[in-house]
């Protein structure tokens, strides 16, 4: 199979006078929330509403990466969340999860297709509703990028596909549909001197480091901070302390670009992704299942204790407060503006 050509353009850092968000701050920080828990739409919805209110209380915005299924769930069960998002001014972005065929392990139906057939099929998936049981799509309902654009009145700013193999097809389609940014790495990977890189018309989301997971002990694997707040190592997983430490160690020629990543279900569920058993034979999501998928599969996650939930929210709010007072809080919309200003793109 021959892949389409990938165009990459590299830009330099934004000049300090380029925009209101580029006044030589200590750092630029983005609060990214990946939203995907269609198993618990009510808890998911309540979490999104609380996050919007939290960001508003500190005069900043969050970047919400929705999957298509969770937006359908909101429309059907919690339309108030959609209305709140539309009027809040938060940034709307988009990401993929199983059983979308561009997701690793769910792409059997793409094998052997011609270039034209692949382009046509991916356009269909970005136009019609994803069938969660078959992995196909339902032509009777809108889905994908088209659906989110219709629901929120504007195209999602950033679009994320974790599997490199299918990016050469989806990125140009997303760009044509109005997206401005994509994600090719999540927590770090930005070039120190050339932070703004464009691929197929989309800015690759820059991130010098993230406040997401780290190791408190030399022999320990990196741990998500929210999963450690009810353990004896809780004090070593304070996200504000981690951010201060990273900032103190920064010695680059420009202000760092920082991401804070979390899923909405991380605030209220633990142990596994709620929909893992629908699409995988293991809760660690390493063994993809074949369609038809059992939408009634048991939820492998468990509810967090009230005390644990409170601790996570308290730590997250301290992080938002510190960022609002100390750094320049930005979303994908602002970062694209910085990149365009750096390249003098109108």
Residue, then its C-alpha position, 0 to 999 in steps of 0.5 A: x500500500x502506498x501512503x499519501x505524501x505528508x507535508x511538514x512545515x517548521x516555524x520559529x517561536x512567536x515574537x513577544x509582540x505578536x499577540x495578546x497571549x505572547x507577552x513573554x510569560x513564564x510559560x504557556x499552559x493548556x488544560x486539555x480534557x479528553x471526554x469519552x465516557x459514554x458509559x456514564x453520561x450523567x457523571x461525565x456531563x456533571x464533570x464537564x459542567x463543573x470544569x467549565x465553572x472552575x475555568x470561568x471562576x479563574x478567567x481562563x478556558x479549557x480545551x475539551x476533546x470530545x469523541x463523537x459517541x459522548x456528544x451523541x450521549x449528551x444530546x440524548x441524555x444531557x443537552x444542557x451540557x451542549x448548550x453550556x459548552x456552546x455559550x461558555x467560550x471554551x475550546x471544542x476539539x475532537x478525538x477518536x476512540x474505538x471502534x473507529x477504524x482509524x484506531x489501532x487494532x480496529x482497522x481490518x476493514x481498511x485492508x486492501x482498499x484503494x487510495x480512492x476507496x480509503x479517502x471515500x470511506x474516511x469521509x463517510x466516517x467523518x460524515x455519518x454516525x459511528x455504529x458502536x456495535x459494528x464499527x461501521x457507520x449509520x447513514x441516517x445520522x450525522x457523525x464524526x467531524x461533521x456532527x461536532x461542527x453542526x452541534x457546536x456551530x464551528x469545527x473543532x479546533x484540534x483533532x487527534x488520531x493516535x495511530x500514525x498509519x491513517x493520519x495521511x488520510x484523515x489529516x487532510x480531510x480534517x483540515x478541509x473540514x475546518x480543523x486547525x491543529x492535530x496531535x502527534x505526541x501527547x506529553x512532550x516532544x516539541x523542538x526547543x528552537x522550532x516549536x511550531x510545526x505544520x502537517x497537512x495544513x494543521x499545526x502539530x500541538x506543541x508540548x515541551x512537558x506535561x503535568x500528567x504523570x511522573x515517577x516519585x521513586x527511581x524504580x517506579x513507572x510513571x504514575x498519573x497524579x490523580x491515581x496517587x492521591x489516596x496512597x502514601x505517596x500522595x505528597x509526591x504527586x502534587x501537580x502544583x509542586x510538579x509544575x513549579x519544579x518543572x518551571x524551575x528546571x526550565x532553561x530554554x531560550x523561550x517560554x515553555x509550552x505546557x499541557x495538563x492532560x486528564x480524562x473526565x472519568x479520571x475525576x470519578x472512576x478508577x481502575x480502568x477505562x469504563x468502556x474497555x470491556x466492550x472493545x478489548x479482551x482485557x481492561x488494559x486495552x491491549x487485545x482488541x475484540x472483533x465486532x459485533x461488540x457487546x455494548x452490555x459488557x461489564x464496566x471494569x472501572x470502579x467508583x472513587x471514594x468521596x474523599x478521593x474525588x474531593x482530593x482530585x478536584x482540590x488538587x486540580x483547582x489549585x493547579x488551575x489557580x496557580x496557572x491563572x495567576x502565574x502563567x499564560x493559560x491558552x487553548x488550541x485556538x490561541x496556540x494556532x494564533x501564536x504559530x501564525x503570528x510567528x510565521x506572519x500568516x494572516 
